[in-house]
């Protein structure tokens, strides 16, 4: 019996104009988006390799350890999934002078957008008159005149709508994937298929949530004209309003100190103040060395100094002791000032993390936000990836600053003991490069579980509510 | 006669459930967005008081724009702190870059409510105007009286326009009045005038969607069909076209990526500092070389980016939503052109004080005094000449076109 009911629901959907229109628009949009985004992805690949070439040239000719931190920063290469899901990959760069405001004004269209806006709209269009429409047609009475429990009818309606959505989604996505895969420069791995499958499952669940909203609303209203109004009202709030408000509300509830002020203060602490302290400490420490080795007091030019260091072992000892004290003074100044700056930064980081967490929690009331988090985390384009990227960057900076740098400095000193190892160009083309590796699927799935759970919870609650409303529905 | 039709439309709207839902949505959203964006603006204003440069400091910071409450646009980018030094401009961005969730969803400002929700609401008002009356049979009755179809159509349009515009304007003006009560927020008469223009554009935009609803409703036989066609048309016009258009423009205009530019800047200054260390004494020449190279790069980027924006705008004009967004943000002074102009001004300011900064730095002079940076927003005439006029005219043409089509469709419609 249940099967017959589901088939009836699906047939009714499949034969309707609304289904045809939805299918066509979904198909066209997914394919168009895939074409445009694949082109964009390939452009980004070229651009990324161009940047790497520039960096190589620099590392061979001008790299020096004093300012190397500004140059060899880890950067994220484009991931193949960007041909479908863009997430947080838009290059706005507001923290630098050269920014790109277009993505701020016009957010990019991608699969997440298509699912969150279009699938939810389609789900509502399919179901807004599920109960009220049948009541208006008079078929509801006929159906209930037979020995069918109401629970079965409502279950069949939900299952029918959910299953109807699967078809167009899968077909459109397959066409979009064909576009992506036909491009020779997109490497699509097995794990990407698994992630895509999970995103698809999330999309179906998301569609089901909105189908259930449609069914619930339609079993509260007497006429389908008013049920479409209520459905669109709820849709607007859940999809267009709640997620957008969440970061603002969070910033009022959990404020963070001014970023610009903290940045200015830390810059002063680690620059001007550091230099003052460094000079003071240097004078202090060197005074001790001068007392021990009065020979250092002699004035001489650089070439004389080099000669003397090479020829006179006694002087060389004094010279090295002096240099060690200078380095100790600056290291101490750096340590003290960096600790002060780090304290300020840590406070800012904690407050901002609290605010971000709150914003995320508030936004998860909206199914749209849940699906966005789920899709971006599964495809390595979301916040989970930022954390993962930070972890990789930390590992890399360990290998660069702890292993590579001292080795290179020692090599340099062995060749030229009086040279300035910090401010001399050293060929660093053999430096360890930052290599980005996508996080394993297990970690991504773990990140996607909470939003998935919220969507599932929504589905269960909405189904229960729809059932209760339908049981109380006056079918006359 | 038109008066009677207008009255009839308004009365039937007032009694409908649809009107109740729409009114609720409008009041709720306009009130929420004004409150939220007002709080956001106050917070940014408080931040500005903390970070505003002391007199004589070579720092360019523009205070938050009060009109950003209505059209936030790029105000976050415009109110960054541009700190001038021997190496050029050092940029620091404010609060919103500390919370990644901002980047997931578009800003819910007044303009967003107009662009997304008001257009939807206008469609909902228009979608069953003809088809419902045909289904109910009242269309036949009405046309059997001595009244032309043009008058019926115009009466319907006007009646619905009034029943949408009056509550919308009331809620908005009430919200504005509440904002004006706060002594910290000062709107000059010029800013109020600009807001008036934005409101007028919003009404024009709303009228377009109302006419579009009536057009489709005259062409289709069933109101359920009308609704589906309209909802998809709405999603295309409001979301898809503008956003896909900018991506398509990028395929045609090659613009260096902003990351590449920032990396290039870092490479330039570290290289010049290194070279400067090897030829002791001639620091000024190296500082100037850094600035020269950065300025050249910046100008090259600005020209290319302007070309990209022009092309993107041309493509996007297919959608009235993009036209509204461009025109309203430029009028508010938070648009793409305005931000580009501010950056050019910052570069000019930097170059006007650069020689002194370099001299003072080399002389080891701290706390030197420099002239302050002042930014004046473009006057309205310039804004309109630069593109807002085309956007407005285009919006008007869209309106006339769709209404004319609706008339043609209705004149040919079989009312049985």
Boltz contact constraints between the chains, C-beta under 6 A:
constraints:
  - contact:
      token1: [A, 17]
      token2: [B, 225]
      max_distance: 6.0
  - contact:
      token1: [A, 18]
      token2: [B, 228]
      max_distance: 6.0
  - contact:
      token1: [A, 21]
      token2: [B, 228]
      max_distance: 6.0
  - contact:
      token1: [A, 25]
      token2: [B, 232]
      max_distance: 6.0
  - contact:
      token1: [A, 36]
      token2: [B, 247]
      max_distance: 6.0
  - contact:
      token1: [A, 39]
      token2: [B, 251]
      max_distance: 6.0
  - contact:
      token1: [A, 47]
      token2: [B, 257]
      max_distance: 6.0
  - contact:
      token1: [A, 51]
      token2: [B, 260]
      max_distance: 6.0
  - contact:
      token1: [A, 58]
      token2: [B, 267]
      max_distance: 6.0
  - contact:
      token1: [A, 62]
      token2: [B, 271]
      max_distance: 6.0
  - contact:
      token1: [A, 62]
      token2: [B, 274]
      max_distance: 6.0
  - contact:
      token1: [A, 64]
      token2: [B, 274]
      max_distance: 6.0
  - contact:
      token1: [A, 67]
      token2: [B, 270]
      max_distance: 6.0
  - contact:
      token1: [A, 70]
      token2: [B, 266]
      max_distance: 6.0
  - contact:
      token1: [A, 70]
      token2: [B, 270]
      max_distance: 6.0
  - contact:
      token1: [A, 71]
      token2: [B, 266]
      max_distance: 6.0
  - contact:
      token1: [A, 88]
      token2: [B, 103]
      max_distance: 6.0
  - contact:
      token1: [A, 91]
      token2: [B, 257]
      max_distance: 6.0
  - contact:
      token1: [A, 91]
      token2: [B, 258]
      max_distance: 6.0
  - contact:
      token1: [A, 91]
      token2: [B, 259]
      max_distance: 6.0
  - contact:
      token1: [A, 93]
      token2: [B, 258]
      max_distance: 6.0
  - contact:
      token1: [A, 94]
      token2: [B, 77]
      max_distance: 6.0
  - contact:
      token1: [A, 94]
      token2: [B, 93]
      max_distance: 6.0
  - contact:
      token1: [A, 94]
      token2: [B, 97]
      max_distance: 6.0
  - contact:
      token1: [A, 95]
      token2: [B, 93]
      max_distance: 6.0
  - contact:
      token1: [A, 96]
      token2: [B, 91]
      max_distance: 6.0
  - contact:
      token1: [A, 96]
      token2: [B, 262]
      max_distance: 6.0
  - contact:
      token1: [A, 97]
      token2: [B, 89]
      max_distance: 6.0
  - contact:
      token1: [A, 97]
      token2: [B, 91]
      max_distance: 6.0
  - contact:
      token1: [A, 98]
      token2: [B, 258]
      max_distance: 6.0
  - contact:
      token1: [A, 98]
      token2: [B, 261]
      max_distance: 6.0
  - contact:
      token1: [A, 98]
      token2: [B, 262]
      max_distance: 6.0
  - contact:
      token1: [A, 98]
      token2: [B, 301]
      max_distance: 6.0
  - contact:
      token1: [A, 99]
      token2: [B, 77]
      max_distance: 6.0
  - contact:
      token1: [A, 100]
      token2: [B, 258]
      max_distance: 6.0
  - contact:
      token1: [A, 101]
      token2: [B, 74]
      max_distance: 6.0
  - contact:
      token1: [A, 101]
      token2: [B, 77]
      max_distance: 6.0
  - contact:
      token1: [A, 101]
      token2: [B, 336]
      max_distance: 6.0
  - contact:
      token1: [A, 101]
      token2: [B, 339]
      max_distance: 6.0
  - contact:
      token1: [A, 102]
      token2: [B, 246]
      max_distance: 6.0
  - contact:
      token1: [A, 106]
      token2: [B, 242]
      max_distance: 6.0
  - contact:
      token1: [A, 106]
      token2: [B, 243]
      max_distance: 6.0
  - contact:
      token1: [A, 106]
      token2: [B, 246]
      max_distance: 6.0
  - contact:
      token1: [A, 107]
      token2: [B, 106]
      max_distance: 6.0
  - contact:
      token1: [A, 107]
      token2: [B, 243]
      max_distance: 6.0
  - contact:
      token1: [A, 108]
      token2: [B, 243]
      max_distance: 6.0
  - contact:
      token1: [A, 109]
      token2: [B, 240]
      max_distance: 6.0
  - contact:
      token1: [A, 109]
      token2: [B, 243]
      max_distance: 6.0
  - contact:
      token1: [A, 109]
      token2: [B, 244]
      max_distance: 6.0
  - contact:
      token1: [A, 117]
      token2: [B, 239]
      max_distance: 6.0
  - contact:
      token1: [A, 121]
      token2: [B, 231]
      max_distance: 6.0
  - contact:
      token1: [A, 125]
      token2: [B, 228]
      max_distance: 6.0
  - contact:
      token1: [A, 226]
      token2: [B, 17]
      max_distance: 6.0
  - contact:
      token1: [A, 229]
      token2: [B, 18]
      max_distance: 6.0
  - contact:
      token1: [A, 229]
      token2: [B, 21]
      max_distance: 6.0
  - contact:
      token1: [A, 233]
      token2: [B, 21]
      max_distance: 6.0
  - contact:
      token1: [A, 233]
      token2: [B, 25]
      max_distance: 6.0
  - contact:
      token1: [A, 240]
      token2: [B, 116]
      max_distance: 6.0
  - contact:
      token1: [A, 243]
      token2: [B, 105]
      max_distance: 6.0
  - contact:
      token1: [A, 244]
      token2: [B, 105]
      max_distance: 6.0
  - contact:
      token1: [A, 244]
      token2: [B, 108]
      max_distance: 6.0
  - contact:
      token1: [A, 245]
      token2: [B, 36]
      max_distance: 6.0
  - contact:
      token1: [A, 245]
      token2: [B, 108]
      max_distance: 6.0
  - contact:
      token1: [A, 247]
      token2: [B, 99]
      max_distance: 6.0
  - contact:
      token1: [A, 247]
      token2: [B, 101]
      max_distance: 6.0
  - contact:
      token1: [A, 247]
      token2: [B, 102]
      max_distance: 6.0
  - contact:
      token1: [A, 248]
      token2: [B, 36]
      max_distance: 6.0
  - contact:
      token1: [A, 248]
      token2: [B, 40]
      max_distance: 6.0
  - contact:
      token1: [A, 252]
      token2: [B, 39]
      max_distance: 6.0
  - contact:
      token1: [A, 256]
      token2: [B, 98]
      max_distance: 6.0
  - contact:
      token1: [A, 258]
      token2: [B, 47]
      max_distance: 6.0
  - contact:
      token1: [A, 258]
      token2: [B, 50]
      max_distance: 6.0
  - contact:
      token1: [A, 258]
      token2: [B, 51]
      max_distance: 6.0
  - contact:
      token1: [A, 259]
      token2: [B, 94]
      max_distance: 6.0
  - contact:
      token1: [A, 259]
      token2: [B, 95]
      max_distance: 6.0
  - contact:
      token1: [A, 259]
      token2: [B, 98]
      max_distance: 6.0
  - contact:
      token1: [A, 260]
      token2: [B, 51]
      max_distance: 6.0
  - contact:
      token1: [A, 260]
      token2: [B, 81]
      max_distance: 6.0
  - contact:
      token1: [A, 260]
      token2: [B, 92]
      max_distance: 6.0
  - contact:
      token1: [A, 260]
      token2: [B, 94]
      max_distance: 6.0
  - contact:
      token1: [A, 261]
      token2: [B, 50]
      max_distance: 6.0
  - contact:
      token1: [A, 261]
      token2: [B, 51]
      max_distance: 6.0
  - contact:
      token1: [A, 263]
      token2: [B, 92]
      max_distance: 6.0
  - contact:
      token1: [A, 352]
      token2: [B, 98]
      max_distance: 6.0
  - contact:
      token1: [A, 355]
      token2: [B, 99]
      max_distance: 6.0
  - contact:
      token1: [A, 356]
      token2: [B, 99]
      max_distance: 6.0
  - contact:
      token1: [A, 356]
      token2: [B, 100]
      max_distance: 6.0
  - contact:
      token1: [A, 356]
      token2: [B, 101]
      max_distance: 6.0
  - contact:
      token1: [A, 359]
      token2: [B, 99]
      max_distance: 6.0
  - contact:
      token1: [A, 359]
      token2: [B, 101]
      max_distance: 6.0
  - contact:
      token1: [A, 360]
      token2: [B, 101]
      max_distance: 6.0
  - contact:
      token1: [A, 372]
      token2: [B, 104]
      max_distance: 6.0
  - contact:
      token1: [A, 383]
      token2: [B, 100]
      max_distance: 6.0
  - contact:
      token1: [A, 423]
      token2: [B, 277]
      max_distance: 6.0
